Amino acid sequence: DVPVLISEDIVISQPAKILNFLRKQKYNADYELSAKQGADTLAYIALLEEKLLPALLHTFWVEAENYCGVTKPWFASRIAFPLSLYLPGKMSREALNRILLTRGGPPLYSLTEVEAQIYRDAKECLNLLSQRLGTSQFFFGDTPTTLDAFVFGFLAPIYKVCFPRVQLQEHLKHLPNLCRFCDDILNCYFRVTVSGHSPAGQDTADANLQKLTQLVNKESNLIEKMDDNLRKSPQHPPRKLTTLKLAAGGEESSPSNRLSP
């Protein structure tokens, strides 16, 4: 589960739990917000999870070209073998089930109708965020708050990942203030990565990662083909083999001296 916060020997996942932990440590980005602004924060976070999250899950995990070309090799390269062959597919099925569970009821019965609706909702959500941000640097002035962190967490992957199918990405790039919002946060807070790479060095790291993910993807496809061929091949019951004990001269011993299998 991501995001994950590691503080000494404590590991915390999920945004709400991470925020609660930080507030207990006296780190609260919303300290100076009014009661109305706090209520707006909760409302917009609920809007993101209801309207934008299903399209984000579909873009990464359900859209076939994006999943096979980007998401699957990307995650598989970071997961230990043999889980790398199983977990990405499991996560893809869970994403689809979540979408259908929340959006697959009447009057939307087919997957095509569900897909069209979730992308309409996502684009509407992006438009509302763009209107709310306006020309401000952040959503509540010149200082980032919890809402800015949530919005960035949803928008940055859509904005930066190179997908074969870019329906949602194209719409986002037509909203320049949201793109500028992502660029400002990346430049201000992510100038040096966790591994210590500078942005210039990151290009080399990204190129190496791309080569690695391509290799893992090819290997995964090869293994899947081998599994398919194995399933299609005729199956025979295992034969019971007899282990023979050789005599000193290298010849087979008498039947009474044979070892049981």
C-alpha positions in Angstrom: 0.0 0.0 0.0 1.2 3.5 -0.9 1.9 6.1 0.3 4.1 4.8 3.1 5.8 6.8 5.9 8.8 5.2 7.7 9.8 7.0 10.9 12.6 5.1 12.7 11.1 1.7 13.4 7.5 2.8 12.6 5.9 2.0 9.3 2.6 3.8 8.4 0.5 3.5 5.2 -2.6 5.3 3.9 -2.9 9.1 3.8 -5.3 9.5 6.7 -3.1 7.5 9.1 0.0 9.3 8.0 -1.6 12.7 8.6 -2.8 11.6 12.1 0.7 10.5 13.0 2.2 13.8 11.8 -0.3 15.8 13.8 0.6 13.9 16.9 4.2 14.8 16.3 3.1 18.5 16.2 3.3 18.8 12.4 0.0 20.2 11.1 -0.1 22.0 7.7 -3.7 23.1 8.4 -2.9 24.9 11.7 -3.7 28.3 10.4 -6.8 27.4 8.4 -10.3 28.7 9.5 -13.1 26.3 10.3 -14.6 27.0 6.8 -11.3 26.2 5.1 -11.0 23.0 7.1 -14.5 22.0 5.9 -13.6 22.9 2.3 -10.5 20.6 2.7 -12.6 17.6 3.7 -15.1 18.3 0.9 -12.5 18.5 -1.8 -10.7 15.4 -0.6 -14.0 13.5 -0.7 -14.6 14.9 -4.3 -11.1 13.6 -5.3 -11.8 10.1 -4.0 -15.3 9.9 -5.5 -14.7 11.6 -8.9 -11.0 11.4 -9.8 -9.8 8.2 -8.1 -11.8 5.8 -10.3 -10.4 7.3 -13.5 -6.9 7.2 -12.0 -7.3 3.5 -11.2 -8.6 2.8 -14.7 -5.8 4.8 -16.3 -3.1 2.9 -14.4 -4.5 -0.6 -13.9 -7.4 -1.3 -16.3 -6.6 0.4 -19.6 -4.8 -2.5 -21.4 -2.1 -0.5 -23.2 -1.2 1.6 -20.1 -1.2 -1.5 -17.8 0.9 -3.7 -20.1 3.3 -0.9 -21.3 3.8 1.0 -18.1 2.2 -0.1 -14.9 2.9 -3.8 -14.9 6.6 -3.7 -15.8 7.0 -0.6 -13.5 5.7 -2.4 -10.5 7.1 -5.8 -11.4 10.6 -4.3 -11.5 10.2 -3.3 -7.8 8.7 -6.5 -6.5 10.7 -9.6 -5.7 10.4 -12.7 -7.9 8.1 -14.7 -8.0 5.6 -12.2 -6.6 6.4 -9.9 -9.5 4.6 -12.3 -11.8 1.4 -12.4 -9.6 0.9 -9.2 -7.7 0.5 -6.7 -10.6 -2.3 -8.8 -12.0 -3.9 -9.1 -8.6 -3.8 -5.3 -8.2 -5.3 -4.8 -11.6 -8.2 -7.1 -10.8 -8.8 -5.3 -7.5 -8.8 -1.9 -9.2 -11.4 -3.1 -11.8 -13.5 -4.7 -9.0 -13.4 -1.5 -7.0 -14.5 0.6 -10.1 -17.4 -1.8 -10.9 -18.4 -2.0 -7.2 -18.7 1.8 -6.9 -19.9 2.7 -10.4 -21.2 -0.5 -12.0 -24.8 -0.3 -10.7 -27.9 0.9 -12.6 -28.2 2.7 -15.0 -24.6 1.8 -16.0 -24.5 -1.9 -16.8 -21.7 -2.3 -19.3 -18.0 -1.7 -18.8 -17.9 0.7 -21.7 -20.7 2.9 -20.1 -18.8 2.8 -16.8 -15.6 3.9 -18.4 -17.2 6.8 -20.2 -18.9 8.0 -17.0 -15.8 7.8 -14.8 -13.8 9.9 -17.3 -16.6 12.5 -17.5 -16.6 12.7 -13.8 -12.8 13.0 -13.6 -12.7 15.8 -16.2 -15.4 17.7 -14.3 -13.4 17.3 -11.1 -10.3 18.6 -12.8 -12.3 21.6 -14.0 -13.5 22.3 -10.5 -10.0 22.1 -9.1 -8.7 24.5 -11.7 -11.5 27.0 -11.0 -10.8 26.7 -7.2 -7.1 27.2 -7.6 -7.4 30.1 -10.0 -4.1 32.2 -10.1 -3.1 31.3 -6.5 0.1 29.4 -5.9 -1.7 27.0 -3.5 -5.4 26.4 -2.7 -5.4 28.5 0.5 -2.9 31.2 -0.3 0.9 31.1 -0.4 1.4 28.1 2.0 0.7 24.5 1.1 -1.8 22.6 3.2 -3.2 19.1 3.4 -5.5 19.8 0.4 -2.5 20.7 -1.7 -0.7 17.5 -0.8 -3.8 15.4 -1.7 -4.4 17.2 -5.0 -0.7 16.9 -5.9 -0.8 13.1 -5.1 -3.6 12.6 -7.5 -2.5 15.0 -10.3 1.3 14.4 -10.5 1.1 10.7 -11.7 -1.4 11.7 -14.4 0.7 14.7 -15.4 4.2 13.1 -15.5 3.8 9.4 -16.4 4.2 8.7 -20.2 1.2 6.6 -21.0 0.3 5.2 -24.4 -3.3 6.2 -23.8 -3.5 9.7 -22.5 -7.1 10.7 -22.4 -7.1 12.1 -18.8 -3.5 13.5 -19.2 -4.5 15.5 -22.3 -7.4 17.1 -20.4 -5.1 18.0 -17.5 -2.6 19.6 -19.8 -5.3 21.9 -21.1 -5.6 23.3 -17.5 -2.3 25.3 -17.2 -2.8 26.4 -13.6 -3.0 22.8 -12.4 0.1 21.9 -14.5 1.9 24.9 -13.0 0.8 23.8 -9.5 2.4 20.4 -10.1 5.6 21.9 -11.5 6.0 24.3 -8.6 5.7 21.5 -6.0 8.1 19.3 -7.9 10.7 22.1 -8.2 10.3 23.3 -4.6 10.0 20.0 -2.7 11.5 17.3 -5.0 14.6 18.9 -6.3 16.7 16.0 -4.9 15.3 12.5 -4.7 15.4 10.2 -1.8 18.4 8.4 -3.3 20.3 11.7 -3.6 20.1 12.1 -7.4 20.0 15.6 -8.8 17.5 16.2 -11.6 20.3 15.9 -14.2 21.3 12.5 -12.7 17.7 11.5 -12.5 17.5 11.3 -16.3 20.1 8.6 -16.3 18.3 6.7 -13.5 15.0 7.0 -15.4 16.6 5.6 -18.6 18.1 2.7 -16.7 14.7 2.0 -15.0 13.0 2.1 -18.4 15.4 -0.5 -19.8 14.9 -2.6 -16.7 11.1 -2.5 -16.9 11.3 -3.4 -20.6 13.4 -6.4 -19.8 11.1 -7.5 -16.9 8.1 -7.1 -19.2 9.6 -9.3 -21.9 10.5 -11.9 -19.3 7.0 -11.8 -17.8 5.4 -12.2 -21.3 7.7 -15.2 -22.0 6.8 -16.9 -18.8 3.1 -16.4 -19.4 3.5 -17.9 -22.9 5.3 -20.9 -21.4 2.6 -21.3 -18.8 -0.1 -21.2 -21.6 1.8 -23.8 -23.7 2.2 -26.0 -20.6 -1.6 -25.9 -19.9 -2.4 -26.7 -23.6 0.0 -29.7 -23.7 -1.4 -33.2 -23.1 -1.1 -34.2 -19.5 -0.1 -37.7 -18.5 -0.2 -39.3 -15.0 3.2 -39.5 -13.4 4.9 -42.9 -13.8 6.3 -44.7 -10.8 10.0 -45.1 -11.4 12.0 -47.9 -9.8 15.4 -47.0 -8.4 17.9 -49.8 -9.1 20.9 -50.7 -7.0 24.0 -51.4 -9.0 26.3 -54.3 -8.2 30.0 -53.8 -7.6 30.8 -54.6 -11.2 28.4 -52.0 -12.5 25.7 -54.5 -13.5 22.2 -54.5 -12.2 21.6 -56.5 -9.0 19.0 -59.2 -8.6 15.4 -58.2 -8.1 15.5 -59.0 -4.4 18.1 -56.3 -4.0 16.1 -53.5 -5.7 15.3 -50.4 -3.6 11.8 -49.2 -3.4 11.0 -45.9 -5.1 
